[in-house]
């Protein structure tokens, strides 16, 4: 469904751009198609083609690796060329480019990675409307309406659960409790006596919020009624398991945080698992 929506959005952008500029978009698309087919023939390539006009030749097959899931954090090495062989752009040597699958800098990246698994390489030919559109690149190296060739290597892919496990290991945390929703609680100060708060308790909590990169995005103190929808679900789920005076780190996936949209200011990106260091200072 999300792939279909993305495809519709791509076509809408192309259509609106052509209308505003008075360009014969169909002619440009046909010209790109011809250029790509000529390149494939000249280089004896037999690609797979998708319905939007992207061509890909997959190499170094790795059938044992999993397919990507929307929201995975992916790393890839890439080089971008014009069809005359001019190299115009690439990822940094030794530093793969990272982005969220489903939120690509180029439509062609996501469409190509749909076919790929970790460890595989691909030669990708993309028409302008899946690449740098009618305006070309901002540095002027890629002209408007230019088809491109991309050499891609999919280096790694991490699901949210992978990211959470890696974060816990990197921090050296010992998880005291993991719920069925993958809310992980690491006690920094545990109170042995008494029951956990459960539902319906009004409390005051001091907190610091972190992305799993380690970046702090918020801190302060707030009042919260456990079991309510006053704050994000993962935060509430973790607090319910705690007691007055306890201090803990609560780590949970994005479905219990800000989901596939993130925050409007993008401080918390889409599909971001979160960690909160919390201390319950008061219970009414």
C-alpha positions as CSV (number, residue, x, y, z in Angstrom):
1,X,0.0,0.0,0.0
2,X,2.8,2.5,0.9
3,X,4.7,1.6,-2.2
4,X,1.5,2.3,-4.3
5,X,1.0,5.7,-2.5
6,X,4.6,6.6,-3.2
7,X,4.2,5.7,-6.9
8,X,1.1,7.9,-7.2
9,X,3.0,10.8,-5.5
10,X,5.9,10.4,-7.9
11,X,3.6,10.6,-10.9
12,X,1.7,13.5,-9.5
13,X,4.9,15.5,-9.0
14,X,5.9,14.8,-12.6
15,X,2.5,15.8,-13.9
16,X,2.3,19.0,-12.0
17,X,5.9,20.0,-12.8
18,X,5.2,19.5,-16.5
19,X,2.0,21.5,-16.4
20,X,3.7,24.5,-14.7
21,X,6.6,24.5,-17.2
22,X,4.6,23.7,-20.3
23,X,7.0,20.8,-21.1
24,X,6.0,17.8,-23.2
25,X,6.6,15.4,-20.4
26,X,5.6,12.3,-22.4
27,X,8.3,13.2,-25.0
28,X,10.9,13.6,-22.2
29,X,9.9,10.2,-20.7
30,X,10.1,8.5,-24.1
31,X,13.5,10.1,-24.7
32,X,14.8,8.8,-21.4
33,X,13.4,5.4,-22.1
34,X,15.2,5.3,-25.5
35,X,18.5,6.5,-23.9
36,X,18.3,3.8,-21.2
37,X,17.5,1.0,-23.6
38,X,20.4,2.1,-25.9
39,X,22.7,2.0,-22.8
40,X,21.5,-1.5,-21.9
41,X,22.0,-2.8,-25.4
42,X,25.5,-1.3,-25.7
43,X,26.6,-2.8,-22.4
44,X,24.8,-6.2,-22.9
45,X,22.7,-5.8,-19.8
46,X,19.5,-7.8,-19.1
47,X,17.7,-5.9,-16.3
48,X,14.5,-6.3,-14.3
49,X,12.1,-3.4,-15.0
50,X,9.4,-2.1,-12.6
51,X,6.2,-0.4,-13.6
52,X,7.6,3.1,-13.1
53,X,10.4,2.7,-15.5
54,X,13.3,1.8,-13.3
55,X,15.8,-0.9,-14.5
56,X,18.1,-2.9,-12.3
57,X,20.6,-5.7,-12.7
58,X,21.2,-7.4,-9.4
59,X,24.6,-9.0,-8.6
60,X,26.2,-10.9,-5.7
61,X,22.9,-12.6,-4.8
62,X,22.4,-13.2,-1.1
63,X,19.2,-15.2,-0.9
64,X,19.6,-16.0,2.8
65,X,19.3,-12.4,3.8
66,X,15.9,-10.8,4.6
67,X,14.0,-8.4,2.5
68,X,13.8,-4.8,3.7
69,X,10.8,-3.5,5.7
70,X,9.4,0.0,5.6
71,X,11.2,2.1,8.2
72,X,14.4,-0.1,8.3
73,X,17.6,1.9,8.8
74,X,19.7,1.0,5.7
75,X,23.3,1.7,4.8
76,X,24.6,1.7,1.2
77,X,27.5,2.6,-0.9
78,X,26.6,4.3,-4.2
79,X,28.1,6.0,-7.2
80,X,26.0,8.0,-9.7
81,X,26.9,8.5,-13.3
82,X,25.4,10.1,-16.4
83,X,24.8,7.7,-19.2
84,X,27.9,8.9,-21.0
85,X,30.0,7.5,-18.1
86,X,30.6,10.8,-16.2
87,X,30.8,10.2,-12.5
88,X,28.8,12.9,-10.8
89,X,28.2,11.8,-7.2
90,X,29.0,9.1,-4.7
91,X,28.9,8.2,-1.0
92,X,32.0,8.8,1.1
93,X,34.7,6.2,0.9
94,X,34.5,4.0,4.0
95,X,31.4,5.8,5.2
96,X,28.2,4.2,3.8
97,X,25.2,6.5,3.3
98,X,22.4,5.9,5.8
99,X,18.7,6.6,5.5
100,X,15.3,5.2,6.4
101,X,13.9,2.9,3.8
102,X,10.7,4.5,2.7
103,X,12.1,8.0,3.0
104,X,14.7,8.1,0.2
105,X,16.7,11.1,-1.0
106,X,16.1,9.7,-4.5
107,X,13.0,7.7,-5.5
108,X,15.4,5.4,-7.4
109,X,17.1,4.3,-4.2
110,X,14.0,2.9,-2.6
111,X,12.7,1.3,-5.8
112,X,16.0,-0.4,-6.4
113,X,16.3,-1.6,-2.8
114,X,12.9,-3.2,-3.1
115,X,14.6,-5.9,-5.1
116,X,17.8,-6.2,-3.0
117,X,19.0,-7.9,0.1
118,X,22.0,-7.0,2.3
119,X,25.3,-7.8,0.6
120,X,23.9,-7.5,-2.9
121,X,25.0,-5.0,-5.5
122,X,23.1,-3.6,-8.4
123,X,23.4,-1.5,-11.5
124,X,20.4,0.8,-11.7
125,X,19.2,2.9,-14.6
126,X,16.7,5.6,-13.6
127,X,14.7,8.1,-15.7
128,X,14.8,11.7,-14.6
129,X,11.5,11.5,-12.7
130,X,12.9,8.9,-10.4
131,X,16.1,10.8,-10.0
132,X,16.8,14.5,-10.1
133,X,13.6,15.5,-11.8
134,X,13.4,18.5,-14.3
135,X,15.7,20.7,-12.3
136,X,18.8,18.5,-12.1
137,X,21.2,18.5,-9.2
138,X,21.9,21.7,-7.2
139,X,25.6,21.6,-8.1
140,X,24.7,21.6,-11.8
141,X,26.5,18.3,-12.5
142,X,23.3,16.5,-13.4
143,X,21.2,18.4,-16.0
144,X,17.5,18.6,-15.8
145,X,15.6,15.7,-17.4
146,X,18.8,13.5,-17.3
147,X,18.6,9.7,-16.9
148,X,21.3,8.3,-14.6
149,X,23.1,5.1,-13.8
150,X,23.6,4.2,-10.1
151,X,25.9,1.5,-8.8
152,X,24.5,0.4,-5.4
153,X,25.8,-1.9,-2.7
154,X,23.4,-2.6,0.2
155,X,25.8,-2.8,3.1
156,X,23.4,-3.3,6.1
157,X,19.8,-3.1,7.2
158,X,18.6,-2.8,10.8
159,X,15.0,-3.2,11.9
160,X,13.8,-1.3,15.0
161,X,14.3,-4.4,17.1
162,X,17.8,-4.7,15.8
163,X,18.5,-1.0,16.7
164,X,17.1,-1.5,20.2
165,X,19.2,-4.7,20.8
166,X,22.3,-2.9,19.5
167,X,21.6,0.1,21.7
168,X,21.2,-2.0,24.8
169,X,24.4,-3.9,24.1
170,X,26.4,-0.7,23.3
171,X,25.3,1.0,26.6
172,X,26.1,-2.2,28.6
173,X,22.6,-2.3,30.0
174,X,21.1,-5.3,31.8
175,X,17.4,-5.4,31.0
176,X,15.2,-6.1,34.0
177,X,11.9,-6.5,32.1
178,X,10.8,-6.8,28.5
179,X,7.0,-6.6,27.8
180,X,5.2,-8.3,25.0
181,X,5.2,-4.9,23.2
182,X,9.0,-4.8,23.4
183,X,9.1,-2.1,26.1
184,X,12.5,-2.7,27.8
185,X,13.1,-1.5,31.3
186,X,16.6,-1.1,32.7
187,X,16.5,-0.3,36.4
188,X,19.2,2.1,37.6
189,X,17.8,2.3,41.1
190,X,15.3,-0.4,42.1
191,X,13.0,-0.4,45.1
192,X,12.5,-3.9,46.3
193,X,9.4,-3.5,48.5
194,X,5.9,-2.6,47.4
195,X,3.9,-3.0,44.2
196,X,4.5,-1.4,40.8
197,X,2.2,1.6,40.1
198,X,-0.1,-0.1,37.6
199,X,-3.0,1.9,36.2
200,X,-4.7,5.1,37.4
201,X,-1.9,6.6,39.5
202,X,-1.1,10.3,39.3
203,X,2.7,10.8,39.5
204,X,5.5,13.3,38.9
205,X,8.4,12.1,36.8
206,X,11.7,13.6,35.9
207,X,12.9,12.5,32.5
208,X,15.4,12.8,29.7
209,X,14.5,11.6,26.2
210,X,17.1,10.2,23.7
211,X,17.2,8.9,20.2
212,X,19.1,5.7,20.0
213,X,22.0,7.6,18.3
214,X,22.5,9.1,21.8
215,X,21.1,12.5,20.9
216,X,19.1,14.0,23.7
217,X,15.9,15.6,22.3
218,X,14.1,16.6,25.5
219,X,14.3,16.8,29.3
220,X,12.3,18.1,32.2
221,X,9.6,17.0,34.7
222,X,5.9,16.4,34.1
223,X,2.8,15.0,35.7
224,X,1.3,11.8,34.3
225,X,-1.7,9.7,35.0
226,X,-0.8,6.0,34.3
227,X,-3.0,4.3,31.8
228,X,-4.0,7.6,30.2
229,X,-3.2,8.9,26.7
230,X,-1.6,12.1,28.1
231,X,1.8,11.0,26.8
232,X,3.2,8.5,24.3
233,X,2.3,4.8,24.9
234,X,5.8,3.5,25.5
235,X,6.5,6.1,28.2
236,X,3.3,5.2,30.0
237,X,3.8,1.5,29.6
238,X,7.2,1.7,31.3
239,X,6.1,3.9,34.1
240,X,3.3,1.5,35.1
241,X,6.0,-1.1,35.9
242,X,7.9,1.2,38.2
243,X,7.6,2.3,41.9
244,X,8.0,5.6,43.7
245,X,11.7,6.5,44.1
246,X,12.9,4.2,41.3
247,X,15.1,5.4,38.4
248,X,15.2,3.5,35.1
249,X,15.7,3.6,31.4
250,X,12.7,2.8,29.3
251,X,13.4,1.7,25.7
252,X,10.7,1.0,23.1
253,X,9.8,0.9,19.4
254,X,8.3,3.8,17.4
255,X,4.8,2.2,17.3
256,X,4.7,3.1,21.0
257,X,6.3,6.5,20.3
258,X,5.8,8.8,17.4
259,X,5.3,6.2,14.8
260,X,5.8,6.5,11.0
261,X,5.5,10.3,11.0
262,X,7.8,11.4,13.8
263,X,7.3,14.8,15.3
264,X,6.2,17.8,13.1
265,X,9.6,19.5,13.7
266,X,11.4,16.3,12.6
267,X,13.5,16.4,15.8
268,X,12.2,12.8,16.3
269,X,12.3,11.2,12.8
270,X,9.8,8.7,11.5
271,X,10.2,5.1,12.8
272,X,12.5,6.2,15.6
273,X,12.8,3.9,18.6
274,X,13.3,5.9,21.8
275,X,15.0,5.7,25.2
276,X,13.8,7.7,28.3
277,X,15.8,7.9,31.5
278,X,13.1,8.5,34.2
279,X,12.8,8.9,37.9
280,X,9.5,8.8,39.7
281,X,9.7,11.6,42.3
282,X,6.1,11.8,43.5
283,X,2.9,9.7,43.6
284,X,-0.4,11.2,44.7
